[in-house]
Amino acid sequence: MHTEVGNHCVGAKVNGKIVPLKHQLKSGDTVEILTAKTQVPHKDWVKFVRTSRAKTKIKHWLKVEEQQRSVEIGRRLLERECRHESLSVAQTFKSERLQDVARELGYNAIDEMEAAIGYGKLPATQVVQRLIPGAAGRPSAEPRPAAPGPPPTGRPDERAVRVKGSRDVLMQLSKCCNPVPGDKIMAYITRGRGLTIHSVGCPNLEALDYDRERLVEVDWETAPQGVHPVKISVLAVDKTGVLANVSSSIADCNANISRAEITTREDMKASLDFVIDVVDTVHLDRVLKSIERVEGVITARRVRSWQDTQA
């Protein structure tokens, strides 16, 4: 199939019947490719195309498209930051100083630097601070005073994560695996949203492994900030008072219960599923050990989104 046809393929007819793109052909099938001008390759196509050439072509198209969009996003972020610092956007992008700043930061061209901003690898503030008159030659921008943050009992705080090489990058904690300080983590560059932090081992992160250029090494700050939701599952003997005792043991460890679900089983056991707020994995381990000491409790463990609850 010609690349241009493949790029705009929306489906196919096999022996006169419309089938999805992942339909497996048999010898002797008559195939008609259906196309649309608005259709473009999708990353899911890599999962079902057969030949290495097709995979390479799709990945190349996605990479080029990603690069172009990242340049556009990076430029918009840079323009916004210029306006924030009362710099003329038109003059800034016409000046040779912008090219000089790109080279100072290790980029061969302005669009490479803009792509890095769009990807979330480079803060726009770091670029613009170098453009401010009198700031030339300064190694890096001083971070702006942060707005007062939530107290330690607040919701998950992305400031708990440190990106190697930068401390001013837009990021968010992934909701699919809810990483907690102490977990091994990696970040994935999400277009327009900066870095998404995943636990190492998260299937969603592993599914993105083919695009390793967008994976970034990150670590937790030394002092954890805020609290983080974690799902735990407790298997206990179904008897009066066990829920109250488990809840009490969680509270005794200064962990808040944000959700609880109890299921009674036919084998006279009860499954107690909680979402609790903890500071880090050390705090979580203390909670689990406290629960395991409760009379009637059989097991207590953390549950990942990709794992089942108690069997």
N, C-alpha and C positions, 0 to 999 in steps of 0.2 A: 504494500500500500504506500502511495506517495505521501511524504511528510505533510504537505499542505492539506491533503484529504484527511489524513489522520488527525491533524490539529483541530479540524472542524467537524469531526465525526460525532454524531449524536446517537447512533444506533445502526442497526442493519436489518435487512430482510434475508432470511435464510429459507430457501425453497418457497418464497412468496409470503412468509410469515415474519412479522416484526419481532426481533429478539433484542435483549440488552447487549451492551458491549462485551460483557464477560461471557457470553454464550460460547460454549465449546463446539467447534466445528467437527463434522465427520467427513470422511472421504466421500466425494461425490456431491457434496452440498453445493447449491447454487447461491451465491452471495451477492447482495446489492447493498452498497454502503450509503447510508443516509447522512447528509451533512447539513449544517446551518452556519451562516456567516458569523452569528453571534457566539457560537460554541468555541471554547478554548480548552486546552488540556487541563486536567485536574490531577492533583497529587494521588488520588485513589487509583488512577489508571495504572500506576506503577505496580500495584498489587496483582493485577491480572493479565498484563501483557506478557507474552511468552518470550520474545526474542530480546537478547541483550541490547541489540541495536535500537529497538523500540523504546526500551527503558532509558537508554542513554539520550535519545531524542527528546523524550518527555521531560526528563530531568533538566536537560539543557534549556528547553523552552521555559520551564518553571523558574529556573535560576535567572534567566535573562529578564523575565517578567517581574520577578521579585526584586531584582536589582533596579529596574526602572521605577517601580512603585516606591522603593525605599528612597531613591533619589528625590522623588516628588515629595514624599512625606518629610524627609530631612530638610529640604528647602523650605517647606512651610513652617517647620519648627524653628528653623534658623531665622526666617523672616519675622516670626512672632517674637522671638527673643530680641531681635534688633529693635522692634517697636517698643518692647518693654524697657529697653535701655535708651530709648529716644534717639536711636541711630536711623539715618535715612536708609531705607531698604534699597532704593534704586542706586544710590551712590555706593553703598556697601558692596553690592554685587557687581558694580563696574570697576571697583578699585582693585589695584594690584595687591593690596594688603591682604585680601581674602585668600589669594593664591599663596602668598607668603605664609599665612597662618596654616593653610592646608599642609604645606611642606614641613613647617615646624612640628606639626602633629603626626608626621610620618605618612602623609598621603601625597600621591603624585599629581592628583587633579582635584578640583573643587567638587566634581560630582562624586568622586570616591569618598570624600569627606562627608558629603551630604548623605550618601548611602549609609555610611557608618552611623550617622545621626538617626536616620530613619529606621535602621535595624535596632537601635538602642545601645550600640556599642560605645557611642561618643555623646556626651551631653552637649546640647546646643549652647548652654551657658559657658562651657569651657572655651568654645570658639569665640563667642561674642565678647567675652571679657578681654580677649587678646586684641579685639578690634577697637576697643575703647581708647581714645587718645590718651597717651601717657602710659598705657598698659603694655606696650610692645616689649617683648623679651621676657615678660613675666612667665615663669614656668607653668603655672596653672592658675585657674581662677580660685579665689577664696570662696568656699561654700556660703551661700546666703544663709542668714539666720533662719532656722526652721521655725515654723509656726508651732505654738505650744501643742504637744502631742497628747494622746490619751493617757490616762493613768495606767499603771501596770495591770489593772484588771480589765483593760479595754479589749477590743477585738484584735484579730491577727494583725501584726504590724510588720510591713515589708521592710522597715528600717532595720529589722533584726538580721537582714541578709547583707553580706558584703560581697561586692563584685571585684574580682581581681583586676587591679589597674584603674579602678574608678570608684567613686563614692557618690556619684550624682547621676544615677541611671534610673529611669522609670521601670518599675517592676511590680509584680503581683504574685501572690502565692496561689498555686494551682488548687482548684477546688476538687479535682478528681482524686488527689491523693493526700491533701491536707498535710503537707510537711510540717514537722515540729522541730525546733532547735534541738540538735543532737542527731537528727537523721542525716544521712549522706544525701546531698542534693546536687542537682544540675539545673541550669537555666536554658530555656529555649527562646530564641528571639522571635517574638510574635509581631508581625508587621503592624506598626501604628500603636502598639501597646507596650513596647519595650520588652522586658524579660518576664517570662512566666516560670516560676520556680517549681520544680517537680522533685519528688523523692526518687533517688536512684532505685530502679526496680519497677517504677510505675510503667504499666504497659503502654500508656499514651506516650510516654517519653521514648520508650523502646521502639514504638512504631515510627517515630520521627528520626530514628538513628541514621537512615539513609541520607539525611540532609545534615551531616555533621558540622558543616560550616556555620550552622545557626545554633550550635550548642556552645554554651559559655560556662566556664568553671566559676562556681560561686561557693561561698562558705558562710557560716553563721557568725554574727558578731560575738565577741567574747562574753559580753553581758546580754542575755536575752531580754527583749523588750516585749511587753504586752503578753497576751495569752492566746492560745491556739486551740481550736476545736479538734477533738480526737474521739473516734468511735471506739467503744470497748464493748465486749460481750462477756457476760458472766453466766456460767452454768451452775445451777444450784439445786438442792433438794427442794421440792415444792412443799413448803411448810409455812405456817403463820409467822410473820415477823422477819422473814429473810430479806424482803425488799427494803424494809425500814432499816435493818442492820447494815445492809450494803450501802444504802444512801448515806447513812450516818458515817460510815467509814470513809466514804468519798469526801464528805464535808469536813471530817477531822483532818484531812490532808490539804485543806484549803483549796479544793477544786470545786468549781461550780458545775452543777448538772443543768444543761440547757435542754436536754430531751431524754425521755425514758420510754421504753416500750417493753412490756412484759408478755411473754407467751408461755402458757402452760402446756406441757407435753403429756402424751399418754403414758409415758414411762415414769410418771410421778416426779419429773424434773421440771424446772422452770428456766427459760432463757430470758435473761435480763439484758437488754441492749440499751446502752447509754451513749449520749454525746456529752463529753465533759470538756471543760476548759483547763488546759495545763500550760505551764511556762515552758517546759522543755521535756526531753525524754527521761531525765532524772526524776523530775516531778511525776511523770506518768508511771515510771517503775515503782515509785513509792506508793502511788495510789493502788496499783495492781496488787502489790504485796500486802497492802492493808486489807484489801477486799478478800484475798485468799485466806486471811486469818479469821474471817467471819465464819461462825459455825454454820454448816450446811452448804457452804460454797465448795464446788468441785474444781472449777477452773475459772480464771479471769485472764483475759488477753485483749490486746489491741486488735482491731479489725481494720484492714485496709479496704479501700473502695473496691479493689479487684479480688478480695477474698470473701469467702462465705462466713456467716456467723457460725455459732456452735453447731456441730453436727449432732 
